[in-house]
Amino acid sequence: MNRINFKSLAFHLLVPLMLFFIIMMLMPDYRDYYRGLVKPAPPMPQVAFIAVWSLMYLLIGLSAYLAELSIIGSEMTKSDVFKYYFWQLLVNLFWFPVTFGLRWLLVGFLWTLVLLVLAYATYRRLAKVNKISGYLFIPYLIWILFLAYYTFGLWGLNSGVL
């Protein structure tokens, strides 16, 4: 059994979570904006967004950690796997400010589609290296699919399109 690399585990679990909370703290007025939006079904309370995002960051962090442990004996290099992981993480971290901070719901929807493509590319690479990593990434893909629907609904309902 492999030994736990606590430094790597902490990096993968805590850095995305901390960055998310820093971004949330830098956007204090999003709450009033979000509260005033007409929401598609099911309406997501703000606390649910924060809770689900936190869980997703923990799952994708654990997925990345397990993949990193598995890369040592694999044909794939860290850069093959993690270039997509870090790109999707960067796009992910800016989803909230783009969608709610800048109040660009249509751009937020398009941003979500880009995130979905990057996340799927990441999933494919993680699953090749470690099946459990792939399985841990699936709830995140489902969440992003839901976000695409939800962001499109927010845009449509609040712009008069739907």
C-alpha positions as CSV (number, residue, x, y, z in Angstrom):
1,M,0.0,0.0,0.0
2,N,1.3,3.5,-0.9
3,R,2.1,5.9,1.8
4,I,0.1,9.1,2.0
5,N,1.9,12.1,0.7
6,F,0.3,14.7,3.0
7,K,1.9,17.6,1.3
8,S,0.4,16.7,-2.1
9,L,-2.9,15.7,-0.6
10,A,-3.1,19.1,1.2
11,F,-2.2,20.9,-2.0
12,H,-4.9,19.2,-4.0
13,L,-7.6,19.4,-1.4
14,L,-7.0,22.8,0.2
15,V,-5.6,25.1,-2.5
16,P,-8.8,25.1,-4.7
17,L,-11.0,25.4,-1.7
18,M,-9.1,28.3,-0.3
19,L,-9.0,30.1,-3.7
20,F,-12.8,29.6,-4.0
21,F,-13.4,31.1,-0.5
22,I,-11.0,34.0,-1.3
23,I,-13.0,34.7,-4.5
24,M,-16.3,34.6,-2.6
25,M,-14.9,37.1,0.0
26,L,-13.9,39.5,-2.8
27,M,-17.4,39.5,-4.2
28,P,-19.6,40.5,-1.2
29,D,-22.4,42.0,-3.2
30,Y,-23.2,38.9,-5.3
31,R,-25.7,37.8,-2.6
32,D,-28.1,40.7,-3.3
33,Y,-27.8,40.2,-7.0
34,Y,-28.4,36.5,-6.8
35,R,-31.3,37.0,-4.4
36,G,-33.0,39.3,-6.9
37,L,-32.7,36.8,-9.9
38,V,-35.7,34.8,-11.1
39,K,-34.4,31.2,-10.7
40,P,-35.1,28.1,-12.8
41,A,-36.3,24.9,-11.1
42,P,-35.0,23.8,-8.7
43,P,-34.2,27.1,-7.1
44,M,-30.7,26.9,-5.5
45,P,-30.2,28.8,-2.3
46,Q,-26.9,30.5,-1.9
47,V,-25.8,28.2,0.8
48,A,-26.4,25.2,-1.5
49,F,-24.1,26.7,-4.1
50,I,-21.3,27.1,-1.6
51,A,-21.8,23.6,-0.1
52,V,-21.9,21.8,-3.4
53,W,-18.9,23.7,-4.8
54,S,-16.9,22.9,-1.6
55,L,-17.8,19.2,-2.0
56,M,-16.9,19.3,-5.7
57,Y,-13.5,20.9,-4.9
58,L,-12.8,18.2,-2.4
59,L,-13.8,15.4,-4.8
60,I,-11.7,16.8,-7.7
61,G,-8.8,17.4,-5.4
62,L,-8.9,13.8,-4.2
63,S,-9.2,12.7,-7.8
64,A,-6.1,14.7,-8.7
65,Y,-4.2,13.4,-5.7
66,L,-4.9,9.7,-6.6
67,A,-4.0,10.3,-10.2
68,E,-0.7,11.9,-9.2
69,L,0.1,8.8,-7.1
70,S,-0.7,6.6,-10.1
71,I,1.3,8.5,-12.7
72,I,4.6,7.2,-11.4
73,G,4.1,3.8,-13.1
74,S,2.2,5.1,-16.1
75,E,3.0,6.1,-19.7
76,M,1.3,9.4,-19.2
77,T,3.3,12.2,-17.7
78,K,2.1,14.7,-15.1
79,S,1.9,17.4,-17.7
80,D,-0.4,15.2,-19.9
81,V,-2.9,14.9,-17.1
82,F,-2.5,18.0,-15.1
83,K,-2.4,20.6,-17.8
84,Y,-6.1,20.0,-18.4
85,Y,-6.8,19.7,-14.7
86,F,-5.3,23.1,-13.9
87,W,-6.9,24.8,-16.9
88,Q,-10.3,23.5,-15.9
89,L,-9.6,24.6,-12.3
90,L,-8.7,28.1,-13.5
91,V,-11.8,28.4,-15.6
92,N,-13.8,26.9,-12.8
93,L,-12.5,29.5,-10.2
94,F,-13.6,32.3,-12.5
95,W,-17.0,31.0,-13.2
96,F,-18.5,32.6,-10.1
97,P,-17.0,36.1,-10.7
98,V,-17.9,36.1,-14.4
99,T,-21.5,34.9,-13.8
100,F,-22.4,36.7,-10.6
101,G,-19.6,39.2,-9.9
102,L,-19.8,40.8,-13.4
103,R,-23.4,39.8,-13.7
104,W,-22.9,38.4,-17.2
105,L,-25.4,35.5,-17.2
106,L,-25.0,34.7,-20.9
107,V,-21.3,34.8,-20.7
108,G,-21.5,32.7,-17.6
109,F,-23.5,30.1,-19.5
110,L,-20.9,30.1,-22.3
111,W,-18.1,29.9,-19.7
112,T,-19.9,26.9,-18.2
113,L,-19.8,25.1,-21.6
114,V,-16.0,25.8,-21.9
115,L,-15.6,24.4,-18.4
116,L,-17.6,21.3,-19.3
117,V,-15.3,20.6,-22.3
118,L,-12.2,21.1,-20.2
119,A,-13.6,19.1,-17.3
120,Y,-14.5,16.2,-19.7
121,A,-10.9,16.3,-21.2
122,T,-9.6,16.2,-17.6
123,Y,-11.9,13.3,-16.7
124,R,-10.7,11.3,-19.7
125,R,-7.0,11.7,-18.7
126,L,-7.6,11.1,-15.0
127,A,-9.7,7.9,-15.7
128,K,-6.8,6.6,-17.9
129,V,-4.4,6.9,-15.1
130,N,-6.6,5.8,-12.2
131,K,-10.1,4.5,-12.4
132,I,-11.0,5.7,-8.9
133,S,-9.9,9.2,-10.0
134,G,-12.2,9.0,-12.9
135,Y,-15.1,7.9,-10.7
136,L,-14.5,10.7,-8.2
137,F,-14.6,13.2,-11.1
138,I,-18.0,12.1,-12.4
139,P,-20.1,14.0,-9.8
140,Y,-18.2,17.2,-10.8
141,L,-19.1,16.6,-14.5
142,I,-22.8,16.1,-13.5
143,W,-22.6,19.3,-11.4
144,I,-21.2,21.2,-14.4
145,L,-24.0,19.9,-16.6
146,F,-26.5,21.1,-14.0
147,L,-24.7,24.5,-13.9
148,A,-25.0,24.8,-17.7
149,Y,-28.8,24.2,-17.4
150,Y,-29.1,26.5,-14.4
151,T,-27.0,29.3,-15.8
152,F,-28.9,29.2,-19.1
153,G,-32.1,29.3,-17.1
154,L,-31.0,32.3,-15.1
155,W,-30.0,34.1,-18.3
156,G,-33.2,33.2,-20.1
157,L,-35.6,34.0,-17.3
158,N,-33.9,37.3,-16.3
159,S,-33.3,38.6,-19.9
160,G,-36.9,37.9,-21.0
161,V,-35.8,35.2,-23.5
162,L,-37.6,32.4,-21.7
